[in-house]
């Protein structure tokens, strides 16, 4: 798939649109803001539940890769990159795995962990 076509398709994903529920969040009361966030958090859990069979397949493939000497590498930009790096850094102390088994790569390098670049 060409990059232009991929970009066109990604532009229409609901995750790339403004959320109608929070359009005026900056003008709402603290209680309203917290309620909106909590409501949206519940929607995330419901959406994840519908994808459990696919998530299970991904986990099973990852485990198989680990058993064959493979690695898990997170690659992201901005917040998603930071989350990947943080998760990767937690795996060795939490699960006792080698430091190179799970790695995180963030666009912009190390400086992007602490400051938008």
N, CA, C and O atoms as a GROMACS GRO file, in nm:
protein
  468
    1UNK      N    1   0.085  -0.117   0.000
    1UNK     CA    2   0.000   0.000   0.000
    1UNK      C    3   0.090   0.124   0.000
    1UNK      O    4   0.187   0.132   0.075
    2UNK      N    5   0.056   0.218  -0.084
    2UNK     CA    6   0.133   0.341  -0.092
    2UNK      C    7   0.112   0.426   0.033
    2UNK      O    8   0.008   0.418   0.098
    3UNK      N    9   0.211   0.507   0.063
    3UNK     CA   10   0.205   0.590   0.183
    3UNK      C   11   0.087   0.687   0.178
    3UNK      O   12   0.022   0.709   0.280
    4UNK      N   13   0.059   0.744   0.062
    4UNK     CA   14  -0.053   0.838   0.051
    4UNK      C   15  -0.186   0.769   0.081
    4UNK      O   16  -0.272   0.825   0.149
    5UNK      N   17  -0.202   0.647   0.031
    5UNK     CA   18  -0.325   0.572   0.054
    5UNK      C   19  -0.338   0.536   0.202
    5UNK      O   20  -0.447   0.547   0.260
    6UNK      N   21  -0.229   0.493   0.263
    6UNK     CA   22  -0.231   0.461   0.405
    6UNK      C   23  -0.269   0.584   0.486
    6UNK      O   24  -0.353   0.576   0.576
    7UNK      N   25  -0.210   0.698   0.457
    7UNK     CA   26  -0.241   0.822   0.527
    7UNK      C   27  -0.388   0.857   0.511
    7UNK      O   28  -0.453   0.897   0.608
    8UNK      N   29  -0.442   0.842   0.390
    8UNK     CA   30  -0.583   0.871   0.365
    8UNK      C   31  -0.672   0.783   0.452
    8UNK      O   32  -0.770   0.830   0.510
    9UNK      N   33  -0.638   0.654   0.460
    9UNK     CA   34  -0.719   0.562   0.540
    9UNK      C   35  -0.709   0.594   0.689
    9UNK      O   36  -0.809   0.590   0.761
   10UNK      N   37  -0.590   0.626   0.734
   10UNK     CA   38  -0.570   0.655   0.876
   10UNK      C   39  -0.643   0.781   0.920
   10UNK      O   40  -0.688   0.791   1.034
   11UNK      N   41  -0.656   0.877   0.830
   11UNK     CA   42  -0.724   1.003   0.863
   11UNK      C   43  -0.869   0.980   0.904
   11UNK      O   44  -0.926   1.062   0.976
   12UNK      N   45  -0.929   0.873   0.859
   12UNK     CA   46  -1.071   0.849   0.884
   12UNK      C   47  -1.097   0.759   1.005
   12UNK      O   48  -1.213   0.735   1.039
   13UNK      N   49  -0.992   0.710   1.069
   13UNK     CA   50  -1.012   0.629   1.189
   13UNK      C   51  -1.072   0.713   1.300
   13UNK      O   52  -1.038   0.830   1.316
   14UNK      N   53  -1.161   0.653   1.377
   14UNK     CA   54  -1.223   0.728   1.487
   14UNK      C   55  -1.120   0.773   1.589
   14UNK      O   56  -1.138   0.875   1.656
   15UNK      N   57  -1.010   0.698   1.602
   15UNK     CA   58  -0.906   0.735   1.698
   15UNK      C   59  -0.830   0.860   1.654
   15UNK      O   60  -0.758   0.919   1.735
   16UNK      N   61  -0.845   0.900   1.529
   16UNK     CA   62  -0.776   1.018   1.478
   16UNK      C   63  -0.869   1.139   1.468
   16UNK      O   64  -0.831   1.241   1.412
   17UNK      N   65  -0.988   1.127   1.522
   17UNK     CA   66  -1.087   1.235   1.518
   17UNK      C   67  -1.104   1.295   1.657
   17UNK      O   68  -1.065   1.233   1.757
   18UNK      N   69  -1.160   1.412   1.663
   18UNK     CA   70  -1.195   1.470   1.793
   18UNK      C   71  -1.312   1.394   1.850
   18UNK      O   72  -1.401   1.351   1.777
   19UNK      N   73  -1.312   1.377   1.980
   19UNK     CA   74  -1.419   1.305   2.047
   19UNK      C   75  -1.533   1.402   2.076
   19UNK      O   76  -1.515   1.499   2.149
   20UNK      N   77  -1.652   1.377   2.019
   20UNK     CA   78  -1.765   1.468   2.041
   20UNK      C   79  -1.800   1.484   2.190
   20UNK      O   80  -1.850   1.589   2.230
   21UNK      N   81  -1.774   1.381   2.270
   21UNK     CA   82  -1.808   1.388   2.412
   21UNK      C   83  -1.722   1.488   2.488
   21UNK      O   84  -1.759   1.532   2.597
   22UNK      N   85  -1.607   1.523   2.432
   22UNK     CA   86  -1.517   1.613   2.506
   22UNK      C   87  -1.486   1.742   2.429
   22UNK      O   88  -1.385   1.807   2.458
   23UNK      N   89  -1.569   1.777   2.334
   23UNK     CA   90  -1.544   1.898   2.253
   23UNK      C   91  -1.532   2.024   2.338
   23UNK      O   92  -1.451   2.112   2.308
   24UNK      N   93  -1.611   2.035   2.442
   24UNK     CA   94  -1.609   2.156   2.526
   24UNK      C   95  -1.555   2.126   2.665
   24UNK      O   96  -1.592   2.191   2.763
   25UNK      N   97  -1.468   2.027   2.674
   25UNK     CA   98  -1.420   1.982   2.805
   25UNK      C   99  -1.350   2.096   2.882
   25UNK      O  100  -1.353   2.098   3.005
   26UNK      N  101  -1.290   2.189   2.810
   26UNK     CA  102  -1.219   2.299   2.876
   26UNK      C  103  -1.313   2.397   2.945
   26UNK      O  104  -1.270   2.476   3.029
   27UNK      N  105  -1.440   2.392   2.911
   27UNK     CA  106  -1.538   2.484   2.971
   27UNK      C  107  -1.630   2.413   3.070
   27UNK      O  108  -1.727   2.472   3.118
   28UNK      N  109  -1.600   2.289   3.102
   28UNK     CA  110  -1.686   2.211   3.191
   28UNK      C  111  -1.636   2.217   3.335
   28UNK      O  112  -1.522   2.257   3.361
   29UNK      N  113  -1.722   2.179   3.427
   29UNK     CA  114  -1.683   2.173   3.568
   29UNK      C  115  -1.588   2.056   3.590
   29UNK      O  116  -1.580   1.965   3.507
   30UNK      N  117  -1.518   2.059   3.701
   30UNK     CA  118  -1.426   1.950   3.734
   30UNK      C  119  -1.502   1.818   3.739
   30UNK      O  120  -1.454   1.717   3.686
   31UNK      N  121  -1.619   1.817   3.801
   31UNK     CA  122  -1.698   1.694   3.810
   31UNK      C  123  -1.736   1.644   3.672
   31UNK      O  124  -1.727   1.525   3.644
   32UNK      N  125  -1.779   1.735   3.584
   32UNK     CA  126  -1.813   1.696   3.447
   32UNK      C  127  -1.692   1.639   3.374
   32UNK      O  128  -1.703   1.538   3.304
   33UNK      N  129  -1.578   1.703   3.390
   33UNK     CA  130  -1.455   1.656   3.324
   33UNK      C  131  -1.421   1.515   3.369
   33UNK      O  132  -1.392   1.428   3.287
   34UNK      N  133  -1.425   1.493   3.500
   34UNK     CA  134  -1.393   1.360   3.552
   34UNK      C  135  -1.493   1.256   3.506
   34UNK      O  136  -1.456   1.142   3.479
   35UNK      N  137  -1.619   1.293   3.497
   35UNK     CA  138  -1.722   1.201   3.449
   35UNK      C  139  -1.699   1.166   3.303
   35UNK      O  140  -1.711   1.050   3.264
   36UNK      N  141  -1.667   1.266   3.221
   36UNK     CA  142  -1.639   1.241   3.080
   36UNK      C  143  -1.521   1.145   3.066
   36UNK      O  144  -1.528   1.048   2.990
   37UNK      N  145  -1.415   1.172   3.137
   37UNK     CA  146  -1.296   1.086   3.130
   37UNK      C  147  -1.330   0.944   3.175
   37UNK      O  148  -1.290   0.847   3.110
   38UNK      N  149  -1.403   0.932   3.284
   38UNK     CA  150  -1.441   0.800   3.335
   38UNK      C  151  -1.530   0.725   3.235
   38UNK      O  152  -1.511   0.605   3.213
   39UNK      N  153  -1.625   0.796   3.177
   39UNK     CA  154  -1.712   0.733   3.076
   39UNK      C  155  -1.631   0.682   2.957
   39UNK      O  156  -1.654   0.572   2.908
   40UNK      N  157  -1.536   0.764   2.912
   40UNK     CA  158  -1.454   0.723   2.798
   40UNK      C  159  -1.362   0.608   2.835
   40UNK      O  160  -1.336   0.520   2.752
   41UNK      N  161  -1.311   0.606   2.958
   41UNK     CA  162  -1.230   0.492   3.004
   41UNK      C  163  -1.310   0.362   2.997
   41UNK      O  164  -1.256   0.259   2.959
   42UNK      N  165  -1.436   0.367   3.034
   42UNK     CA  166  -1.522   0.248   3.027
   42UNK      C  167  -1.538   0.202   2.883
   42UNK      O  168  -1.541   0.082   2.856
   43UNK      N  169  -1.549   0.296   2.791
   43UNK     CA  170  -1.562   0.260   2.649
   43UNK      C  171  -1.438   0.188   2.599
   43UNK      O  172  -1.447   0.097   2.516
   44UNK      N  173  -1.321   0.227   2.649
   44UNK     CA  174  -1.197   0.161   2.610
   44UNK      C  175  -1.202   0.014   2.651
   44UNK      O  176  -1.172  -0.075   2.571
   45UNK      N  177  -1.239  -0.011   2.776
   45UNK     CA  178  -1.245  -0.150   2.825
   45UNK      C  179  -1.342  -0.233   2.742
   45UNK      O  180  -1.314  -0.349   2.711
   46UNK      N  181  -1.455  -0.175   2.708
   46UNK     CA  182  -1.554  -0.247   2.627
   46UNK      C  183  -1.498  -0.276   2.488
   46UNK      O  184  -1.519  -0.386   2.434
   47UNK      N  185  -1.428  -0.181   2.430
   47UNK     CA  186  -1.370  -0.201   2.297
   47UNK      C  187  -1.261  -0.309   2.300
   47UNK      O  188  -1.253  -0.392   2.210
   48UNK      N  189  -1.179  -0.307   2.405
   48UNK     CA  190  -1.075  -0.409   2.418
   48UNK      C  191  -1.138  -0.547   2.429
   48UNK      O  192  -1.088  -0.642   2.369
   49UNK      N  193  -1.246  -0.559   2.504
   49UNK     CA  194  -1.312  -0.689   2.521
   49UNK      C  195  -1.350  -0.749   2.385
   49UNK      O  196  -1.339  -0.870   2.367
   50UNK      N  197  -1.394  -0.667   2.291
   50UNK     CA  198  -1.434  -0.720   2.160
   50UNK      C  199  -1.314  -0.770   2.079
   50UNK      O  200  -1.332  -0.843   1.982
   51UNK      N  201  -1.195  -0.732   2.120
   51UNK     CA  202  -1.075  -0.768   2.044
   51UNK      C  203  -0.991  -0.876   2.113
   51UNK      O  204  -0.882  -0.908   2.066
   52UNK      N  205  -1.040  -0.932   2.224
   52UNK     CA  206  -0.962  -1.029   2.300
   52UNK      C  207  -0.912  -1.146   2.215
   52UNK      O  208  -0.796  -1.185   2.231
   53UNK      N  209  -0.992  -1.203   2.125
   53UNK     CA  210  -0.938  -1.314   2.045
   53UNK      C  211  -0.815  -1.272   1.963
   53UNK      O  212  -0.721  -1.350   1.949
   54UNK      N  213  -0.815  -1.151   1.910
   54UNK     CA  214  -0.702  -1.104   1.830
   54UNK      C  215  -0.582  -1.070   1.919
   54UNK      O  216  -0.467  -1.094   1.882
   55UNK      N  217  -0.610  -1.015   2.035
   55UNK     CA  218  -0.503  -0.985   2.131
   55UNK      C  219  -0.438  -1.115   2.177
   55UNK      O  220  -0.316  -1.123   2.191
   56UNK      N  221  -0.520  -1.217   2.201
   56UNK     CA  222  -0.468  -1.348   2.242
   56UNK      C  223  -0.376  -1.405   2.135
   56UNK      O  224  -0.270  -1.460   2.166
   57UNK      N  225  -0.414  -1.392   2.009
   57UNK     CA  226  -0.328  -1.439   1.899
   57UNK      C  227  -0.194  -1.366   1.901
   57UNK      O  228  -0.089  -1.428   1.883
   58UNK      N  229  -0.198  -1.236   1.921
   58UNK     CA  230  -0.074  -1.157   1.925
   58UNK      C  231   0.014  -1.200   2.042
   58UNK      O  232   0.136  -1.211   2.027
   59UNK      N  233  -0.046  -1.225   2.157
   59UNK     CA  234   0.030  -1.269   2.274
   59UNK      C  235   0.091  -1.406   2.249
   59UNK      O  236   0.208  -1.430   2.280
   60UNK      N  237   0.012  -1.497   2.192
   60UNK     CA  238   0.063  -1.632   2.163
   60UNK      C  239   0.181  -1.627   2.065
   60UNK      O  240   0.279  -1.699   2.082
   61UNK      N  241   0.172  -1.543   1.964
   61UNK     CA  242   0.283  -1.528   1.869
   61UNK      C  243   0.406  -1.468   1.936
   61UNK      O  244   0.519  -1.507   1.906
   62UNK      N  245   0.383  -1.373   2.027
   62UNK     CA  246   0.495  -1.312   2.099
   62UNK      C  247   0.564  -1.414   2.188
   62UNK      O  248   0.687  -1.420   2.192
   63UNK      N  249   0.486  -1.494   2.260
   63UNK     CA  250   0.543  -1.599   2.346
   63UNK      C  251   0.623  -1.697   2.261
   63UNK      O  252   0.734  -1.735   2.299
   64UNK      N  253   0.568  -1.737   2.149
   64UNK     CA  254   0.638  -1.829   2.059
   64UNK      C  255   0.771  -1.768   2.014
   64UNK      O  256   0.874  -1.836   2.010
   65UNK      N  257   0.768  -1.640   1.979
   65UNK     CA  258   0.891  -1.571   1.939
   65UNK      C  259   0.992  -1.570   2.053
   65UNK      O  260   1.110  -1.596   2.032
   66UNK      N  261   0.946  -1.540   2.174
   66UNK     CA  262   1.036  -1.540   2.291
   66UNK      C  263   1.100  -1.677   2.309
   66UNK      O  264   1.221  -1.687   2.333
   67UNK      N  265   1.021  -1.782   2.297
   67UNK     CA  266   1.072  -1.919   2.316
   67UNK      C  267   1.174  -1.957   2.210
   67UNK      O  268   1.254  -2.049   2.230
   68UNK      N  269   1.171  -1.887   2.098
   68UNK     CA  270   1.266  -1.913   1.990
   68UNK      C  271   1.376  -1.807   1.983
   68UNK      O  272   1.443  -1.792   1.881
   69UNK      N  273   1.394  -1.734   2.094
   69UNK     CA  274   1.501  -1.635   2.101
   69UNK      C  275   1.465  -1.498   2.045
   69UNK      O  276   1.552  -1.412   2.031
   70UNK      N  277   1.338  -1.478   2.014
   70UNK     CA  278   1.294  -1.350   1.959
   70UNK      C  279   1.279  -1.242   2.064
   70UNK      O  280   1.297  -1.266   2.184
   71UNK      N  281   1.246  -1.123   2.017
   71UNK     CA  282   1.230  -1.008   2.105
   71UNK      C  283   1.099  -0.938   2.074
   71UNK      O  284   1.037  -0.960   1.970
   72UNK      N  285   1.057  -0.853   2.166
   72UNK     CA  286   0.944  -0.763   2.146
   72UNK      C  287   1.001  -0.622   2.141
   72UNK      O  288   1.071  -0.579   2.233
   73UNK      N  289   0.971  -0.551   2.034
   73UNK     CA  290   1.024  -0.416   2.018
   73UNK      C  291   0.907  -0.320   1.996
   73UNK      O  292   0.834  -0.331   1.898
   74UNK      N  293   0.891  -0.228   2.089
   74UNK     CA  294   0.791  -0.123   2.076
   74UNK      C  295   0.854  -0.008   1.998
   74UNK      O  296   0.968   0.031   2.025
   75UNK      N  297   0.781   0.046   1.901
   75UNK     CA  298   0.828   0.162   1.826
   75UNK      C  299   0.714   0.263   1.824
   75UNK      O  300   0.601   0.229   1.787
   76UNK      N  301   0.742   0.386   1.864
   76UNK     CA  302   0.636   0.486   1.864
   76UNK      C  303   0.691   0.627   1.868
   76UNK      O  304   0.811   0.649   1.884
   77UNK      N  305   0.600   0.720   1.852
   77UNK     CA  306   0.634   0.862   1.858
   77UNK      C  307   0.547   0.929   1.963
   77UNK      O  308   0.433   0.888   1.985
   78UNK      N  309   0.601   1.030   2.028
   78UNK     CA  310   0.522   1.101   2.129
   78UNK      C  311   0.486   1.010   2.246
   78UNK      O  312   0.568   0.931   2.293
   79UNK      N  313   0.363   1.024   2.291
   79UNK     CA  314   0.319   0.949   2.409
   79UNK      C  315   0.326   0.798   2.386
   79UNK      O  316   0.367   0.725   2.477
   80UNK      N  317   0.288   0.751   2.269
   80UNK     CA  318   0.293   0.606   2.245
   80UNK      C  319   0.437   0.555   2.252
   80UNK      O  320   0.461   0.444   2.299
   81UNK      N  321   0.532   0.634   2.205
   81UNK     CA  322   0.672   0.595   2.215
   81UNK      C  323   0.718   0.592   2.360
   81UNK      O  324   0.792   0.501   2.400
   82UNK      N  325   0.675   0.691   2.438
   82UNK     CA  326   0.713   0.695   2.580
   82UNK      C  327   0.656   0.574   2.655
   82UNK      O  328   0.725   0.514   2.737
   83UNK      N  329   0.531   0.540   2.626
   83UNK     CA  330   0.469   0.425   2.693
   83UNK      C  331   0.546   0.297   2.659
   83UNK      O  332   0.569   0.214   2.747
   84UNK      N  333   0.584   0.282   2.533
   84UNK     CA  334   0.661   0.164   2.493
   84UNK      C  335   0.794   0.155   2.564
   84UNK      O  336   0.833   0.047   2.610
   85UNK      N  337   0.865   0.266   2.574
   85UNK     CA  338   0.994   0.268   2.642
   85UNK      C  339   0.977   0.236   2.790
   85UNK      O  340   1.054   0.158   2.846
   86UNK      N  341   0.876   0.295   2.853
   86UNK     CA  342   0.852   0.269   2.996
   86UNK      C  343   0.817   0.122   3.018
   86UNK      O  344   0.871   0.059   3.109
   87UNK      N  345   0.728   0.066   2.936
   87UNK     CA  346   0.691  -0.075   2.952
   87UNK      C  347   0.813  -0.165   2.933
   87UNK      O  348   0.834  -0.258   3.010
   88UNK      N  349   0.893  -0.137   2.830
   88UNK     CA  350   1.013  -0.218   2.805
   88UNK      C  351   1.109  -0.210   2.923
   88UNK      O  352   1.171  -0.310   2.959
   89UNK      N  353   1.123  -0.093   2.983
   89UNK     CA  354   1.217  -0.078   3.094
   89UNK      C  355   1.169  -0.148   3.220
   89UNK      O  356   1.250  -0.180   3.308
   90UNK      N  357   1.039  -0.173   3.230
   90UNK     CA  358   0.984  -0.241   3.348
   90UNK      C  359   0.995  -0.393   3.338
   90UNK      O  360   0.988  -0.462   3.440
   91UNK      N  361   1.012  -0.447   3.219
   91UNK     CA  362   1.010  -0.593   3.202
   91UNK      C  363   1.125  -0.665   3.274
   91UNK      O  364   1.099  -0.765   3.341
   92UNK      N  365   1.250  -0.618   3.264
   92UNK     CA  366   1.357  -0.691   3.335
   92UNK      C  367   1.337  -0.698   3.486
   92UNK      O  368   1.346  -0.807   3.542
   93UNK      N  369   1.310  -0.586   3.556
   93UNK     CA  370   1.295  -0.600   3.701
   93UNK      C  371   1.166  -0.670   3.742
   93UNK      O  372   1.162  -0.738   3.844
   94UNK      N  373   1.061  -0.655   3.663
   94UNK     CA  374   0.932  -0.714   3.701
   94UNK      C  375   0.926  -0.863   3.669
   94UNK      O  376   0.876  -0.942   3.749
   95UNK      N  377   0.978  -0.902   3.553
   95UNK     CA  378   0.964  -1.041   3.507
   95UNK      C  379   1.096  -1.116   3.501
   95UNK      O  380   1.098  -1.235   3.469
   96UNK      N  381   1.206  -1.049   3.532
   96UNK     CA  382   1.336  -1.115   3.534
   96UNK      C  383   1.385  -1.156   3.396
   96UNK      O  384   1.461  -1.252   3.384
   97UNK      N  385   1.342  -1.085   3.293
   97UNK     CA  386   1.386  -1.118   3.157
   97UNK      C  387   1.511  -1.038   3.122
   97UNK      O  388   1.537  -0.935   3.184
   98UNK      N  389   1.587  -1.084   3.023
   98UNK     CA  390   1.705  -1.007   2.982
   98UNK      C  391   1.667  -0.868   2.932
   98UNK      O  392   1.558  -0.847   2.880
   99UNK      N  393   1.758  -0.773   2.950
   99UNK     CA  394   1.731  -0.634   2.913
   99UNK      C  395   1.704  -0.616   2.764
   99UNK      O  396   1.634  -0.522   2.725
  100UNK      N  397   1.758  -0.704   2.680
  100UNK     CA  398   1.738  -0.687   2.536
  100UNK      C  399   1.617  -0.764   2.483
  100UNK      O  400   1.591  -0.761   2.362
  101UNK      N  401   1.544  -0.833   2.568
  101UNK     CA  402   1.428  -0.912   2.524
  101UNK      C  403   1.310  -0.823   2.484
  101UNK      O  404   1.242  -0.851   2.386
  102UNK      N  405   1.287  -0.718   2.559
  102UNK     CA  406   1.180  -0.622   2.529
  102UNK      C  407   1.246  -0.485   2.522
  102UNK      O  408   1.308  -0.439   2.617
  103UNK      N  409   1.230  -0.420   2.407
  103UNK     CA  410   1.295  -0.291   2.387
  103UNK      C  411   1.194  -0.187   2.342
  103UNK      O  412   1.094  -0.220   2.278
  104UNK      N  413   1.221  -0.064   2.376
  104UNK     CA  414   1.137   0.047   2.332
  104UNK      C  415   1.218   0.146   2.252
  104UNK      O  416   1.328   0.184   2.291
  105UNK      N  417   1.163   0.188   2.140
  105UNK     CA  418   1.228   0.287   2.055
  105UNK      C  419   1.131   0.403   2.037
  105UNK      O  420   1.016   0.383   1.999
  106UNK      N  421   1.178   0.523   2.066
  106UNK     CA  422   1.094   0.641   2.051
  106UNK      C  423   1.152   0.731   1.943
  106UNK      O  424   1.272   0.758   1.940
  107UNK      N  425   1.065   0.778   1.855
  107UNK     CA  426   1.108   0.872   1.752
  107UNK      C  427   1.165   0.996   1.820
  107UNK      O  428   1.107   1.047   1.916
  108UNK      N  429   1.278   1.043   1.773
  108UNK     CA  430   1.341   1.160   1.834
  108UNK      C  431   1.447   1.123   1.934
  108UNK      O  432   1.518   1.210   1.986
  109UNK      N  433   1.460   0.992   1.963
  109UNK     CA  434   1.565   0.946   2.053
  109UNK      C  435   1.539   0.977   2.200
  109UNK      O  436   1.429   1.014   2.240
  110UNK      N  437   1.645   0.961   2.278
  110UNK     CA  438   1.635   0.975   2.423
  110UNK      C  439   1.578   1.110   2.466
  110UNK      O  440   1.500   1.115   2.562
  111UNK      N  441   1.613   1.217   2.398
  111UNK     CA  442   1.564   1.349   2.439
  111UNK      C  443   1.412   1.358   2.428
  111UNK      O  444   1.350   1.435   2.500
  112UNK      N  445   1.352   1.279   2.338
  112UNK     CA  446   1.207   1.283   2.319
  112UNK      C  447   1.131   1.219   2.436
  112UNK      O  448   1.009   1.235   2.446
  113UNK      N  449   1.201   1.148   2.522
  113UNK     CA  450   1.136   1.092   2.641
  113UNK      C  451   1.093   1.202   2.737
  113UNK      O  452   0.994   1.187   2.809
  114UNK      N  453   1.165   1.310   2.738
  114UNK     CA  454   1.144   1.414   2.839
  114UNK      C  455   1.092   1.546   2.783
  114UNK      O  456   1.052   1.634   2.858
  115UNK      N  457   1.095   1.558   2.650
  115UNK     CA  458   1.054   1.684   2.589
  115UNK      C  459   1.006   1.656   2.447
  115UNK      O  460   1.068   1.581   2.373
  116UNK      N  461   0.895   1.717   2.411
  116UNK     CA  462   0.845   1.701   2.274
  116UNK      C  463   0.947   1.759   2.177
  116UNK      O  464   0.997   1.870   2.196
  117UNK      N  465   0.976   1.682   2.074
  117UNK     CA  466   1.074   1.729   1.973
  117UNK      C  467   1.009   1.735   1.835
  117UNK      O  468   1.075   1.772   1.738
   0.00000   0.00000   0.00000
